[in-house]
Amino acid sequence: MRFTYLWPWWAVALALVIMAGITAYGYLRLNRPMSQRFRVLLIGLRILAAFVLLICLLEPVLIERKDITPPTNLLVLADTSQSMRLKDVELAGQSSTRLDLVNRVLFNPASQFLPTLTDRFDVHLYRFDKQSHQIPGETSSLDAVGGLTDITTSIDDASKEWRGQLLAGVVLLTDGAHNASTSVVDQVTETQIPIYAVGVGNPEPPKDLKLSRVEVSPVAYTEHDVPIRVTVHHTGYSGSQTRVSLMIDNQVVAAVPITLTDDSKQIIEFALNPQEEGIFQYVASVPVLEGELTAENNTRAFPLKVVKTKLHLLYIEGQPGWEYAFLKRALERDPNIDSTCVILSSKSPNQLRGTLLARYNRYYPQTTQRSRIAQFPRTLDDLLFYDVLIIGDLRSNTLTPQQHTAIVDFVEKKGKAVIFLGGRNSLGRNGFRENKLAVLLPIVIPANGCYVQDEDFSLQLTQQGMYHPITRLGDTQAKVAALWRDLPPLSRRLGGFELKGGATTLAEYHSDRNQTPLPIIIFQRSGLGKSLLIAAEGLWNWGFGVWNFKDKDDTYPRFWGQAIRWLATRTDTKRINVTTDLTTYSVGDEVQIIAYAYNESYQPLVTADLKIEVTPPDGTHFQVRASVDSQNIGTYRAQFRANQKGAYRIRASGVARSVSLGEDSTEIFVESPLAEFENPQLNEDLLKQLASKTGGHYTPIANITSLPERIKPVQESVFAVQERELWDHPIVLILAVGFLGTEWFLRMRRGLV
């Protein structure tokens, strides 16, 4: 305690003496009869009241030290990935899973681990696999369902929730099976958070037989051998005999017996010769041997897309040019395309006099013997030899009405594909708007034809184009965006048209003068087939390569190869089509379902009522809700999480205006996330590095009771000094009034008032 107005001690003493003297003098001069004790009592009460008033004049202040140390947080992260299901630890004398041991440490009432931590810290529990999730307070156990383990992201996500607050560290209960990146130690060290790693599992490599890799081309061709290489690894089974099998629909299609050698790695080769087109799900497997820790890595599933050996393509152009030359060369170099490139002029024989075209009646095939195709096919039967037709910048009268009809039937009735290379002739006033080919175009040509703008310009992908097989020119979204950003510009564009209702724009031009983008690469479904329009000229510029990728650039041939392959894929005649973003998933992955609905003329339908039913491996059906994709007309999307291993069947049916659209179905295959079982032993080295580099500590779970005392406090206790004024406190008034009132009351009783 201190005084605001601190007098010298002698001044305080003098004041007390003066007050006592005056009070004593007054009572001693009083000539009323009273005992000596009573007189002393009255003097004392008066002096005490005066003393209280004197203290108030000095304004006393009470000084207090208050502990204001903020609470220190401690995060406890428990690994719930599927590798925690492995049984290589003991609990109560019995073999148990790693997660059983973690559950006992965290949730068993007999465990003192969490109570000990709670005495010193504010403890927050999280579970993690690919990312962290806070554990609700009512949780009594955890399940190992996570598909992958990402220690870096999990620690980062959990610690961000407590940014700006004191954090003593992270207690990490895991087997160290990090399989999401390679630089986990450096990334975690950058967080500057101490990691107290608790190792769960056996650090010794167990006996194990696994398929570590299957090498196969994702696309195969009918009636051609497909080489398949299966890599087998083993630990502790040298000299054992087993076999590697290849299966489809649970039927063995090939098997190779092997003897496991001292070399832990062996490669087994298979050869398939598919006879039918389609997407097939194969499974490579080896039997489970006695003593194996896990059977999860004894199988590997892989999809195989089988397509026709070669696609037949007919490219017809009105006159030679750069586009014709570059595209012809790209087609000739593609080993999977059998192309016929033709010049068909619309000029009269007199105008062509003296040229090669005049000699061959305006028609000259350049990549095929002329005896094989002496003229452009006149009938549908002749045209059906081809899978894709590319029509260049032709005039309306270059082909006959009979040939126009054959082309329309070729696409709409036979499910084939056509690509239009737009130009002044084909999209002009006297272009295709005057004949039957207009129904195949995804645009409506204005009465005066499309306008032509000659200037360099670049394309931007639409949202659909970013993911579409035609325009996805890179393996990652970042590379796709970089490629399209750096593509050489085109030289001429055509505009002024309107898109048809079922058209989809994949790439467009954004002008500074016009807020509405101009569609350039457009496709639509036409009857049973597909059509693609490129409303620009100058794609041949892409043949010179993309600046930042010149050393290994194949953008131009890749674009055309992807476009032709996708367009040649037959459109299903069903009015409901269902597919998924992948054919093979890991347990715990989210499956994206994409469904398409069409009306009776096979145009996209936006008013369909779709019902999607999923049948997992255990046979219990459930439905998922489909929502309309606002970016793609006639497209519907749904999703669900695949939590069971095995084959899922997805069935879609639909109704529009009380009329059934039919149904379609597809299958996906869900397998265990094999990355979790590549190295099933406890990764002690990783956990020790994490603890050492971050200033934490590594402890096996058997010694976890010693961990709390090793967790360092973040800082010393912090105290704040608080001052409380006492002179105006009610107790002071009560004391002063009490002393004076008591003195007055006693005097009154003796008649001294």
Stockholm file with secondary structure:
# STOCKHOLM 1.0

chainA/1-753         MRFTYLWPWWAVALALVIMAGITAYGYLRLNRPMSQRFRVLLIGLRILAAFVLLICLLEPVLIERKDITPPTNLLVLADTSQSMRLKDVELAGQSSTRLDLVNRVLFNPASQFLPTLTDRFDVHLYRFDKQSHQIPGETSSLDAVGGLTDITTSIDDASKEWRGQLLAGVVLLTDGAHNASTSVVDQVTETQIPIYAVGVGNPEPPKDLKLSRVEVSPVAYTEHDVPIRVTVHHTGYSGSQTRVSLMIDNQVVAAVPITLTDDSKQIIEFALNPQEEGIFQYVASVPVLEGELTAENNTRAFPLKVVKTKLHLLYIEGQPGWEYAFLKRALERDPNIDSTCVILSSKSPNQLRGTLLARYNRYYPQTTQRSRIAQFPRTLDDLLFYDVLIIGDLRSNTLTPQQHTAIVDFVEKKGKAVIFLGGRNSLGRNGFRENKLAVLLPIVIPANGCYVQDEDFSLQLTQQGMYHPITRLGDTQAKVAALWRDLPPLSRRLGGFELKGGATTLAEYHSDRNQTPLPIIIFQRSGLGKSLLIAAEGLWNWGFGVWNFKDKDDTYPRFWGQAIRWLATRTDTKRINVTTDLTTYSVGDEVQIIAYAYNESYQPLVTADLKIEVTPPDGTHFQVRASVDSQNIGTYRAQFRANQKGAYRIRASGVARSVSLGEDSTEIFVESPLAEFENPQLNEDLLKQLASKTGGHYTPIANITSLPERIKPVQESVFAVQERELWDHPIVLILAVGFLGTEWFLRMRRGLV
#=GR chainA/1-753 SS CEESSCCCHHHHHHHHHHHHHHHHHHHHTCCSCCCHHHHHHHHHHHHHHHHHHHHHHHCEEEEEEEECCCCCEEEEEEECBGGGGCEEEEETTEEEEHHHHHHHHHHCTTCCHHHHHHTTSEEEEEEESSSEEECCTTCCCCCCCBSCCCHHHHHHHHHHTTTTSCEEEEEEEECCCCCSCSCHHHHHHHTTCCEEEEECSCCSCCCEEEEEEEECCSEEETTSCEEEEEEEEEESCTTCEEEEEEEETTEEEEEEEEECCSSSEEEEEEEECCCSCEEEEEEEECCCCTTCSCSGGGEEEEEEEEECSCEEEEEEESSCCHHHHHHHHHHHHCTTEEEEEEEECCSCTTTTTTSHHHHTTTEEESSSCTTTCSSSCCSHHHHTTCSEEEECSCCTTSSCHHHHHHHHHHHHTTCCEEEEECCTTTTSTTSGGGSGGGGTSSEECCTTCCEEEEEEECCEECHHHHHCTTTCCSSSHHHHHHHHHHSCCEEEEEECCEECTTCEEEEEECCSSCSSCEEEEEEEEETTEEEEEECEECGGGGGGCCGGGGGGCCHHHHHHHHHHHHHHSCCCSSSEEEEESCSEEETTCEEEEEEEEBCTTSCBCSSCEEEEEEECTTCCCEEECCEECTTSTTEEEEEEECCSSEEEEEEEEEEETTEEEEEEEEEEEEECCGGGGSSCSCCHHHHHHHHHHHTCEEEEGGGGGGSGGGSCCSSCCCEEEEEEECTTSHHHHHHHHHHHHHHHHHHHHTTCC
#=GC SS_cons         CEESSCCCHHHHHHHHHHHHHHHHHHHHTCCSCCCHHHHHHHHHHHHHHHHHHHHHHHCEEEEEEEECCCCCEEEEEEECBGGGGCEEEEETTEEEEHHHHHHHHHHCTTCCHHHHHHTTSEEEEEEESSSEEECCTTCCCCCCCBSCCCHHHHHHHHHHTTTTSCEEEEEEEECCCCCSCSCHHHHHHHTTCCEEEEECSCCSCCCEEEEEEEECCSEEETTSCEEEEEEEEEESCTTCEEEEEEEETTEEEEEEEEECCSSSEEEEEEEECCCSCEEEEEEEECCCCTTCSCSGGGEEEEEEEEECSCEEEEEEESSCCHHHHHHHHHHHHCTTEEEEEEEECCSCTTTTTTSHHHHTTTEEESSSCTTTCSSSCCSHHHHTTCSEEEECSCCTTSSCHHHHHHHHHHHHTTCCEEEEECCTTTTSTTSGGGSGGGGTSSEECCTTCCEEEEEEECCEECHHHHHCTTTCCSSSHHHHHHHHHHSCCEEEEEECCEECTTCEEEEEECCSSCSSCEEEEEEEEETTEEEEEECEECGGGGGGCCGGGGGGCCHHHHHHHHHHHHHHSCCCSSSEEEEESCSEEETTCEEEEEEEEBCTTSCBCSSCEEEEEEECTTCCCEEECCEECTTSTTEEEEEEECCSSEEEEEEEEEEETTEEEEEEEEEEEEECCGGGGSSCSCCHHHHHHHHHHHTCEEEEGGGGGGSGGGSCCSSCCCEEEEEEECTTSHHHHHHHHHHHHHHHHHHHHTTCC
//
